[in-house]
Amino acid sequence: MAERYLLERLRFYFALLGGLYAALVVLLTVPFFQSHALYLNAVRLPFFAQFHMPEKYGLAPNKTLNLHIKTPDNETLGAWFVLSDQYYQSLSQIPANPDTHVPLAIKRHPTVLFFHGNAATRAFRTRVLHYEAYSSRLGTNVLAIDYRGFADSTGTPSEQGLVTDARAAWDWLLQQGAREDNILIVGHSLGTGVTSQLAAQLFDEGLKPRGIVLLSPFSSIQEVIQTYQFFGVIPLLKPLAIFPYIPDLITRAVVHNFDSLEVVPRIKGPVLIAHAEDDWDIPYTHSHVLFDAFMKPLLPLVDIPDSLTLTQESWETFSAERKVWITKRAEILRTTELQNFGTVTEFEEEGRKVVFLKTLAGGHDYLGIQEVRGVTHPYQAIGHVHVFIAIRLMEMQFLRTLRRCHYGVDMVHVITPPETSFNKPLGSSLARL
């Protein structure tokens, strides 16, 4: 009797879970729920944030300007501009009004234009730690915005809306006197979709930012849905695979796609892609796909034969083409194994580098808490929660290339002109966030 009761209860709970799962999948096809699930802009951490008081969230007194940026479609974006710590420390006293120092700080120091992931606000503690890291460790200014519908920004988030917001932030920096080649655009998670779209738009117009950084990126939201696993174990759409066309129908219902893979050919500048193998939210295979897309123009085409009409001759042709492809790829790539850390793979194309850093650990949110030292590659450590880049100068022989190509051996030189004082090694290891 007890066993029968237990079985009935198990059937009930399984049926309940199945119903909840089916409801979740159906809701993802509805634009309203899809938007809230993607952006999570209603999760406004920290709650009741006082954005006009950035000091309350750990930033130095009057080091950060709370401002609002107008977009072309008349939305208002909340933003923080954090002064470079080198500039801030050079002042004889705490500035009475940080806004009067913004143009001079932008002229003297490079700027990181930072696009965060979904949920929370610019005052979220882990994001503030990143601004502090950029400002103090790299000596850069930081402009961090909250997209429309986030925090104290007006409007409702959408794919085109977020890209418009990103462009408004870029234009604001230029209006304050920033040089386009002195701005590094950094995106994490959802922010990589925004960064990719903005970068493609800028390069289409002949504008050349200092570099593009994609941390824990995705190829497109459609592919995220296809590959997403709850807790890194339970696949979102795999149970529906037994029903023909159902998974495809669901992904086609995606309204906010942020197709980074599609815009790869339009991004012409230096690029860093970084991902952790233990990322439970976005599998690192997305970064592999993006990196391969950047490299595709340098590789010979391989004609994959139709399996239904496969002949001995077509197979031999395919094998020969595949062998040439593998050889060429090995010639182009340089790979560095970092013991107990990960792998750096990079190639050069027409004076720019594209680098893929794959770490063994770090997850989706803690990638940049780690540090690499003594390795001759451009990028030393990548993002914590949204992005944390710890970089130091590695080899002086690359400086000549830096001055010629406006792109150097490390990210400090991606964002810092040669005449600045940052062409020296950073000090002790990074403080834990």
CORJO-V165488 format. One record per residue. N is the residue number from 1. SS is DSSP state (alpha for helix, beta for strand, coil for the rest). PHI is phi in radians with two decimals (999 if undefined). PSI is psi in whole degrees, -180 to 180 (999 if undefined). Layout:
n=N ss=SS phi=PHI psi=PSI
n=N ss=SS phi=PHI psi=PSI
This chain:
n=1 ss=coil phi=999 psi=-43
n=2 ss=alpha phi=-1.15 psi=-38
n=3 ss=alpha phi=-1.16 psi=-40
n=4 ss=alpha phi=-1.11 psi=-43
n=5 ss=alpha phi=-1.08 psi=-42
n=6 ss=alpha phi=-1.11 psi=-42
n=7 ss=alpha phi=-1.11 psi=-40
n=8 ss=alpha phi=-1.12 psi=-40
n=9 ss=alpha phi=-1.15 psi=-40
n=10 ss=alpha phi=-1.11 psi=-42
n=11 ss=alpha phi=-1.06 psi=-41
n=12 ss=alpha phi=-1.09 psi=-47
n=13 ss=alpha phi=-1.19 psi=-38
n=14 ss=alpha phi=-1.14 psi=-41
n=15 ss=alpha phi=-1.11 psi=-40
n=16 ss=alpha phi=-1.10 psi=-45
n=17 ss=alpha phi=-1.10 psi=-40
n=18 ss=alpha phi=-1.10 psi=-40
n=19 ss=alpha phi=-1.16 psi=-40
n=20 ss=alpha phi=-1.13 psi=-41
n=21 ss=alpha phi=-1.09 psi=-47
n=22 ss=alpha phi=-1.08 psi=-41
n=23 ss=alpha phi=-1.12 psi=-41
n=24 ss=alpha phi=-1.06 psi=-46
n=25 ss=alpha phi=-1.11 psi=-43
n=26 ss=alpha phi=-1.11 psi=-43
n=27 ss=alpha phi=-1.08 psi=-31
n=28 ss=coil phi=-1.16 psi=-17
n=29 ss=coil phi=-1.55 psi=-8
n=30 ss=coil phi=-1.62 psi=120
n=31 ss=alpha phi=-0.88 psi=-41
n=32 ss=alpha phi=-1.07 psi=-50
n=33 ss=alpha phi=-1.26 psi=-35
n=34 ss=alpha phi=-1.04 psi=-44
n=35 ss=alpha phi=-1.09 psi=-45
n=36 ss=alpha phi=-1.17 psi=-35
n=37 ss=alpha phi=-1.22 psi=-35
n=38 ss=alpha phi=-1.33 psi=-51
n=39 ss=alpha phi=-1.50 psi=-33
n=40 ss=coil phi=0.87 psi=34
n=41 ss=coil phi=-1.22 psi=-14
n=42 ss=coil phi=-1.31 psi=-16
n=43 ss=coil phi=-1.50 psi=91
n=44 ss=coil phi=-1.78 psi=72
n=45 ss=coil phi=-1.52 psi=139
n=46 ss=coil phi=-1.26 psi=148
n=47 ss=coil phi=-1.13 psi=143
n=48 ss=coil phi=0.95 psi=42
n=49 ss=coil phi=-1.10 psi=142
n=50 ss=coil phi=-1.85 psi=86
n=51 ss=coil phi=-1.15 psi=-22
n=52 ss=coil phi=-1.36 psi=-2
n=53 ss=coil phi=-2.19 psi=68
n=54 ss=alpha phi=-1.07 psi=-23
n=55 ss=alpha phi=-1.06 psi=-28
n=56 ss=alpha phi=-1.13 psi=-19
n=57 ss=alpha phi=-1.92 psi=17
n=58 ss=coil phi=1.90 psi=-4
n=59 ss=coil phi=-1.51 psi=152
n=60 ss=coil phi=-1.13 psi=157
n=61 ss=coil phi=-1.01 psi=125
n=62 ss=coil phi=0.92 psi=30
n=63 ss=coil phi=-1.58 psi=-18
n=64 ss=beta phi=-2.13 psi=132
n=65 ss=beta phi=-1.71 psi=123
n=66 ss=beta phi=-1.51 psi=123
n=67 ss=beta phi=-2.43 psi=172
n=68 ss=beta phi=-2.28 psi=133
n=69 ss=beta phi=-1.95 psi=130
n=70 ss=beta phi=-1.51 psi=136
n=71 ss=coil phi=-1.69 psi=162
n=72 ss=coil phi=-1.02 psi=-28
n=73 ss=coil phi=-1.68 psi=22
n=74 ss=coil phi=1.24 psi=28
n=75 ss=coil phi=-1.62 psi=161
n=76 ss=beta phi=-2.07 psi=125
n=77 ss=beta phi=-1.87 psi=128
n=78 ss=beta phi=-1.30 psi=141
n=79 ss=beta phi=-2.67 psi=158
n=80 ss=beta phi=-2.12 psi=135
n=81 ss=beta phi=-1.98 psi=116
n=82 ss=beta phi=-1.76 psi=124
n=83 ss=coil phi=-1.20 psi=146
n=84 ss=coil phi=-0.97 psi=137
n=85 ss=alpha phi=-1.14 psi=-33
n=86 ss=alpha phi=-1.12 psi=-40
n=87 ss=alpha phi=-1.18 psi=-45
n=88 ss=alpha phi=-1.05 psi=-43
n=89 ss=alpha phi=-1.27 psi=-20
n=90 ss=alpha phi=-1.34 psi=-14
n=91 ss=coil phi=-1.31 psi=146
n=92 ss=coil phi=-1.25 psi=-23
n=93 ss=coil phi=-2.69 psi=168
n=94 ss=coil phi=-1.06 psi=128
n=95 ss=coil phi=-1.14 psi=139
n=96 ss=coil phi=-1.26 psi=-37
n=97 ss=coil phi=-2.35 psi=105
n=98 ss=alpha phi=-1.08 psi=-24
n=99 ss=alpha phi=-1.12 psi=-28
n=100 ss=alpha phi=-1.28 psi=-15
n=101 ss=alpha phi=-1.73 psi=-10
n=102 ss=alpha phi=-1.03 psi=-51
n=103 ss=alpha phi=-1.03 psi=-40
n=104 ss=alpha phi=-1.22 psi=-41
n=105 ss=alpha phi=-1.09 psi=-40
n=106 ss=alpha phi=-1.15 psi=-36
n=107 ss=alpha phi=-1.21 psi=-37
n=108 ss=alpha phi=-1.51 psi=-26
n=109 ss=coil phi=-2.34 psi=151
n=110 ss=coil phi=-1.19 psi=166
n=111 ss=beta phi=-2.29 psi=136
n=112 ss=beta phi=-1.66 psi=122
n=113 ss=beta phi=-1.69 psi=111
n=114 ss=beta phi=-1.88 psi=126
n=115 ss=beta phi=-2.05 psi=116
n=116 ss=coil phi=-1.47 psi=177
n=117 ss=coil phi=-1.47 psi=-160
n=118 ss=coil phi=-1.41 psi=167
n=119 ss=coil phi=1.15 psi=167
n=120 ss=coil phi=1.07 psi=-169
n=121 ss=coil phi=-2.41 psi=179
n=122 ss=coil phi=-1.19 psi=-15
n=123 ss=coil phi=-1.59 psi=0
n=124 ss=coil phi=-1.05 psi=133
n=125 ss=alpha phi=-0.94 psi=-45
n=126 ss=alpha phi=-1.12 psi=-32
n=127 ss=alpha phi=-1.24 psi=-38
n=128 ss=alpha phi=-1.07 psi=-38
n=129 ss=alpha phi=-1.05 psi=-32
n=130 ss=alpha phi=-1.23 psi=-43
n=131 ss=alpha phi=-1.04 psi=-42
n=132 ss=alpha phi=-1.08 psi=-40
n=133 ss=alpha phi=-1.15 psi=-46
n=134 ss=alpha phi=-1.03 psi=-48
n=135 ss=alpha phi=-1.18 psi=-44
n=136 ss=alpha phi=-1.56 psi=-47
n=137 ss=alpha phi=-1.32 psi=-40
n=138 ss=alpha phi=-1.74 psi=-14
n=139 ss=coil phi=1.20 psi=29
n=140 ss=coil phi=-1.86 psi=158
n=141 ss=beta phi=-1.35 psi=162
n=142 ss=beta phi=-2.37 psi=129
n=143 ss=beta phi=-1.95 psi=114
n=144 ss=beta phi=-2.06 psi=125
n=145 ss=beta phi=-1.95 psi=157
n=146 ss=coil phi=-1.81 psi=125
n=147 ss=coil phi=-1.06 psi=166
n=148 ss=coil phi=-0.98 psi=137
n=149 ss=coil phi=1.49 psi=-10
n=150 ss=coil phi=-1.75 psi=147
n=151 ss=coil phi=0.88 psi=-126
n=152 ss=coil phi=-1.70 psi=14
n=153 ss=coil phi=-1.43 psi=147
n=154 ss=coil phi=-1.48 psi=171
n=155 ss=coil phi=1.59 psi=-173
n=156 ss=coil phi=-2.21 psi=133
n=157 ss=coil phi=-1.19 psi=143
n=158 ss=coil phi=-2.71 psi=166
n=159 ss=alpha phi=-1.05 psi=-53
n=160 ss=alpha phi=-1.14 psi=-35
n=161 ss=alpha phi=-1.10 psi=-44
n=162 ss=alpha phi=-1.16 psi=-37
n=163 ss=alpha phi=-1.17 psi=-39
n=164 ss=alpha phi=-1.08 psi=-40
n=165 ss=alpha phi=-1.09 psi=-44
n=166 ss=alpha phi=-1.08 psi=-42
n=167 ss=alpha phi=-1.17 psi=-36
n=168 ss=alpha phi=-1.09 psi=-39
n=169 ss=alpha phi=-1.15 psi=-43
n=170 ss=alpha phi=-1.02 psi=-49
n=171 ss=alpha phi=-1.09 psi=-36
n=172 ss=alpha phi=-1.08 psi=-42
n=173 ss=alpha phi=-1.08 psi=-43
n=174 ss=alpha phi=-1.11 psi=-39
n=175 ss=alpha phi=-1.13 psi=-27
n=176 ss=coil phi=-1.50 psi=1
n=177 ss=coil phi=1.83 psi=6
n=178 ss=coil phi=-1.24 psi=143
n=179 ss=coil phi=-1.49 psi=142
n=180 ss=alpha phi=-1.05 psi=-34
n=181 ss=alpha phi=-1.46 psi=10
n=182 ss=alpha phi=-2.05 psi=18
n=183 ss=beta phi=-2.09 psi=123
n=184 ss=beta phi=-1.77 psi=125
n=185 ss=beta phi=-1.70 psi=121
n=186 ss=beta phi=-2.14 psi=129
n=187 ss=beta phi=-2.29 psi=146
n=188 ss=beta phi=-2.20 psi=136
n=189 ss=coil phi=0.96 psi=-119
n=190 ss=alpha phi=-0.98 psi=-34
n=191 ss=alpha phi=-1.11 psi=-21
n=192 ss=alpha phi=-1.25 psi=-32
n=193 ss=alpha phi=-1.16 psi=-40
n=194 ss=alpha phi=-1.15 psi=-45
n=195 ss=alpha phi=-1.06 psi=-45
n=196 ss=alpha phi=-1.08 psi=-45
n=197 ss=alpha phi=-1.14 psi=-43
n=198 ss=alpha phi=-1.12 psi=-45
n=199 ss=alpha phi=-1.04 psi=-44
n=200 ss=alpha phi=-1.06 psi=-43
n=201 ss=alpha phi=-1.09 psi=-44
n=202 ss=alpha phi=-1.14 psi=-47
n=203 ss=alpha phi=-1.16 psi=-33
n=204 ss=alpha phi=-1.04 psi=-32
n=205 ss=coil phi=-1.62 psi=6
n=206 ss=coil phi=1.41 psi=11
n=207 ss=coil phi=-1.57 psi=139
n=208 ss=coil phi=-2.23 psi=95
n=209 ss=coil phi=-1.14 psi=164
n=210 ss=coil phi=-1.09 psi=-36
n=211 ss=beta phi=-3.10 psi=167
n=212 ss=beta phi=-2.16 psi=130
n=213 ss=beta phi=-2.13 psi=124
n=214 ss=beta phi=-2.06 psi=111
n=215 ss=beta phi=-1.92 psi=124
n=216 ss=coil phi=0.92 psi=54
n=217 ss=coil phi=-1.46 psi=173
n=218 ss=coil phi=-2.27 psi=156
n=219 ss=coil phi=-1.35 psi=-37
n=220 ss=coil phi=-2.93 psi=160
n=221 ss=alpha phi=-1.15 psi=-34
n=222 ss=alpha phi=-1.00 psi=-44
n=223 ss=alpha phi=-1.26 psi=-31
n=224 ss=alpha phi=-1.06 psi=-45
n=225 ss=alpha phi=-1.07 psi=-40
n=226 ss=alpha phi=-1.15 psi=-34
n=227 ss=alpha phi=-1.84 psi=-4
n=228 ss=coil phi=-1.18 psi=140
n=229 ss=beta phi=-2.29 psi=129
n=230 ss=beta phi=-1.13 psi=128
n=231 ss=coil phi=0.99 psi=22
n=232 ss=coil phi=1.29 psi=9
n=233 ss=coil phi=-2.24 psi=-48
n=234 ss=beta phi=-1.63 psi=113
n=235 ss=beta phi=-1.23 psi=142
n=236 ss=coil phi=-1.21 psi=-49
n=237 ss=coil phi=-1.85 psi=-6
n=238 ss=alpha phi=-1.01 psi=-41
n=239 ss=alpha phi=-1.05 psi=-22
n=240 ss=alpha phi=-1.54 psi=-3
n=241 ss=alpha phi=-1.12 psi=-21
n=242 ss=alpha phi=-1.28 psi=-15
n=243 ss=coil phi=-1.78 psi=114
n=244 ss=coil phi=-1.00 psi=136
n=245 ss=coil phi=1.26 psi=-12
n=246 ss=alpha phi=-1.10 psi=-49
n=247 ss=alpha phi=-1.02 psi=-39
n=248 ss=alpha phi=-1.15 psi=-39
n=249 ss=alpha phi=-1.11 psi=-38
n=250 ss=alpha phi=-1.18 psi=-46
n=251 ss=alpha phi=-1.18 psi=-31
n=252 ss=alpha phi=-1.22 psi=-19
n=253 ss=coil phi=-1.40 psi=-3
n=254 ss=coil phi=-1.15 psi=127
n=255 ss=coil phi=-1.65 psi=-39
n=256 ss=coil phi=-1.81 psi=93
n=257 ss=coil phi=-1.67 psi=-32
n=258 ss=coil phi=0.80 psi=63
n=259 ss=coil phi=-1.39 psi=87
n=260 ss=alpha phi=-1.18 psi=-35
n=261 ss=alpha phi=-1.06 psi=-38
n=262 ss=alpha phi=-1.15 psi=-33
n=263 ss=alpha phi=-1.63 psi=0
n=264 ss=alpha phi=-0.90 psi=-47
n=265 ss=alpha phi=-1.07 psi=-18
n=266 ss=alpha phi=-1.59 psi=-9
n=267 ss=coil phi=-1.61 psi=113
n=268 ss=coil phi=-1.86 psi=-12
n=269 ss=coil phi=-1.56 psi=-176
n=270 ss=coil phi=-1.07 psi=141
n=271 ss=beta phi=-2.37 psi=136
n=272 ss=beta phi=-2.06 psi=129
n=273 ss=beta phi=-2.06 psi=132
n=274 ss=beta phi=-2.38 psi=142
n=275 ss=beta phi=-2.75 psi=149
n=276 ss=beta phi=-1.78 psi=144
n=277 ss=coil phi=-1.16 psi=-28
n=278 ss=coil phi=-1.71 psi=28
n=279 ss=coil phi=-1.28 psi=115
n=280 ss=coil phi=-1.48 psi=-18
n=281 ss=coil phi=-1.57 psi=-51
n=282 ss=coil phi=-2.19 psi=113
n=283 ss=coil phi=-1.03 psi=145
n=284 ss=coil phi=-1.14 psi=-12
n=285 ss=alpha phi=-1.08 psi=-26
n=286 ss=alpha phi=-1.07 psi=-40
n=287 ss=alpha phi=-1.21 psi=-37
n=288 ss=alpha phi=-1.03 psi=-45
n=289 ss=alpha phi=-1.08 psi=-45
n=290 ss=alpha phi=-1.14 psi=-44
n=291 ss=alpha phi=-1.08 psi=-44
n=292 ss=alpha phi=-1.11 psi=-33
n=293 ss=alpha phi=-1.16 psi=-38
n=294 ss=alpha phi=-1.14 psi=-33
n=295 ss=alpha phi=-1.51 psi=-18
n=296 ss=alpha phi=-0.90 psi=-43
n=297 ss=alpha phi=-1.08 psi=-18
n=298 ss=alpha phi=-1.59 psi=-6
n=299 ss=coil phi=-1.90 psi=149
n=300 ss=coil phi=-1.21 psi=153
n=301 ss=coil phi=-1.28 psi=145
n=302 ss=coil phi=-2.12 psi=119
n=303 ss=coil phi=-1.51 psi=108
n=304 ss=coil phi=-1.41 psi=120
n=305 ss=coil phi=-1.24 psi=154
n=306 ss=coil phi=-1.29 psi=125
n=307 ss=alpha phi=-1.10 psi=-24
n=308 ss=alpha phi=-1.37 psi=-24
n=309 ss=alpha phi=-2.08 psi=25
n=310 ss=coil phi=-1.17 psi=130
n=311 ss=coil phi=-2.12 psi=169
n=312 ss=alpha phi=-1.07 psi=-40
n=313 ss=alpha phi=-1.16 psi=-45
n=314 ss=alpha phi=-1.15 psi=-35
n=315 ss=alpha phi=-1.17 psi=-41
n=316 ss=alpha phi=-1.14 psi=-39
n=317 ss=alpha phi=-1.11 psi=-45
n=318 ss=alpha phi=-1.07 psi=-44
n=319 ss=alpha phi=-1.08 psi=-41
n=320 ss=alpha phi=-1.15 psi=-44
n=321 ss=alpha phi=-1.13 psi=-39
n=322 ss=alpha phi=-1.11 psi=-40
n=323 ss=alpha phi=-1.12 psi=-42
n=324 ss=alpha phi=-1.11 psi=-40
n=325 ss=alpha phi=-1.07 psi=-46
n=326 ss=alpha phi=-1.12 psi=-42
n=327 ss=alpha phi=-1.11 psi=-46
n=328 ss=alpha phi=-1.12 psi=-41
n=329 ss=alpha phi=-1.09 psi=-41
n=330 ss=alpha phi=-1.14 psi=-33
n=331 ss=alpha phi=-1.23 psi=-36
n=332 ss=alpha phi=-1.33 psi=-42
n=333 ss=coil phi=-1.45 psi=146
n=334 ss=beta phi=-2.13 psi=125
n=335 ss=beta phi=-2.08 psi=133
n=336 ss=beta phi=-2.12 psi=122
n=337 ss=beta phi=-1.53 psi=126
n=338 ss=beta phi=-1.83 psi=111
n=339 ss=coil phi=-0.98 psi=129
n=340 ss=coil phi=1.06 psi=16
n=341 ss=coil phi=-2.22 psi=-54
n=342 ss=beta phi=2.82 psi=-152
n=343 ss=beta phi=-2.37 psi=138
n=344 ss=beta phi=-1.95 psi=123
n=345 ss=beta phi=-2.13 psi=134
n=346 ss=beta phi=-2.61 psi=159
n=347 ss=beta phi=-2.60 psi=161
n=348 ss=beta phi=-1.99 psi=144
n=349 ss=beta phi=-2.56 psi=115
n=350 ss=coil phi=0.88 psi=49
n=351 ss=coil phi=1.44 psi=4
n=352 ss=beta phi=-2.16 psi=156
n=353 ss=beta phi=-1.90 psi=144
n=354 ss=beta phi=-2.12 psi=123
n=355 ss=beta phi=-2.17 psi=138
n=356 ss=beta phi=-2.13 psi=116
n=357 ss=beta phi=-1.85 psi=117
n=358 ss=beta phi=-1.99 psi=116
n=359 ss=beta phi=-1.70 psi=158
n=360 ss=coil phi=-1.33 psi=-30
n=361 ss=coil phi=-2.41 psi=174
n=362 ss=coil phi=2.20 psi=-22
n=363 ss=coil phi=1.07 psi=-158
n=364 ss=coil phi=-1.46 psi=-31
n=365 ss=coil phi=-1.91 psi=-14
n=366 ss=coil phi=-2.10 psi=28
n=367 ss=alpha phi=-1.06 psi=-43
n=368 ss=alpha phi=-1.53 psi=10
n=369 ss=alpha phi=-1.33 psi=-13
n=370 ss=coil phi=-1.63 psi=161
n=371 ss=coil phi=-2.31 psi=143
n=372 ss=coil phi=-2.08 psi=138
n=373 ss=coil phi=-2.35 psi=148
n=374 ss=coil phi=1.28 psi=25
n=375 ss=coil phi=-2.07 psi=134
n=376 ss=coil phi=-1.52 psi=73
n=377 ss=coil phi=-2.46 psi=162
n=378 ss=coil phi=-1.21 psi=-30
n=379 ss=coil phi=-2.14 psi=130
n=380 ss=coil phi=-1.72 psi=-40
n=381 ss=coil phi=-2.77 psi=148
n=382 ss=coil phi=-2.26 psi=151
n=383 ss=coil phi=0.10 psi=134
n=384 ss=coil phi=-2.07 psi=120
n=385 ss=coil phi=1.15 psi=-60
n=386 ss=coil phi=-2.20 psi=-40
n=387 ss=coil phi=-3.09 psi=133
n=388 ss=coil phi=-2.45 psi=112
n=389 ss=coil phi=-1.89 psi=114
n=390 ss=coil phi=-1.91 psi=118
n=391 ss=coil phi=-2.33 psi=149
n=392 ss=coil phi=-2.54 psi=157
n=393 ss=coil phi=-1.20 psi=134
n=394 ss=coil phi=-1.88 psi=-52
n=395 ss=coil phi=-2.43 psi=130
n=396 ss=alpha phi=-1.20 psi=-24
n=397 ss=alpha phi=-1.15 psi=-16
n=398 ss=alpha phi=-1.46 psi=-10
n=399 ss=alpha phi=-1.10 psi=-34
n=400 ss=alpha phi=-1.07 psi=-43
n=401 ss=alpha phi=-1.12 psi=-39
n=402 ss=alpha phi=-0.99 psi=-50
n=403 ss=alpha phi=-1.19 psi=-30
n=404 ss=alpha phi=-1.38 psi=-39
n=405 ss=alpha phi=-1.83 psi=-4
n=406 ss=coil phi=1.03 psi=33
n=407 ss=coil phi=-2.68 psi=126
n=408 ss=coil phi=-2.05 psi=-166
n=409 ss=coil phi=-1.37 psi=-17
n=410 ss=coil phi=-2.47 psi=168
n=411 ss=alpha phi=-1.18 psi=-23
n=412 ss=alpha phi=-1.01 psi=-39
n=413 ss=alpha phi=-1.50 psi=-13
n=414 ss=alpha phi=-1.21 psi=-33
n=415 ss=alpha phi=-1.92 psi=-2
n=416 ss=coil phi=-2.16 psi=125
n=417 ss=coil phi=-1.07 psi=151
n=418 ss=coil phi=-1.02 psi=-28
n=419 ss=coil phi=-1.34 psi=-7
n=420 ss=coil phi=-1.40 psi=176
n=421 ss=coil phi=-1.64 psi=15
n=422 ss=coil phi=-1.63 psi=6
n=423 ss=coil phi=-1.52 psi=54
n=424 ss=coil phi=-2.52 psi=154
n=425 ss=coil phi=-1.06 psi=147
n=426 ss=coil phi=-1.29 psi=166
n=427 ss=coil phi=-1.45 psi=-129
n=428 ss=coil phi=-1.20 psi=172
n=429 ss=coil phi=-1.05 psi=159
n=430 ss=coil phi=-1.19 psi=145
n=431 ss=coil phi=-1.26 psi=140
n=432 ss=coil phi=-1.15 psi=140
n=433 ss=coil phi=-1.41 psi=999
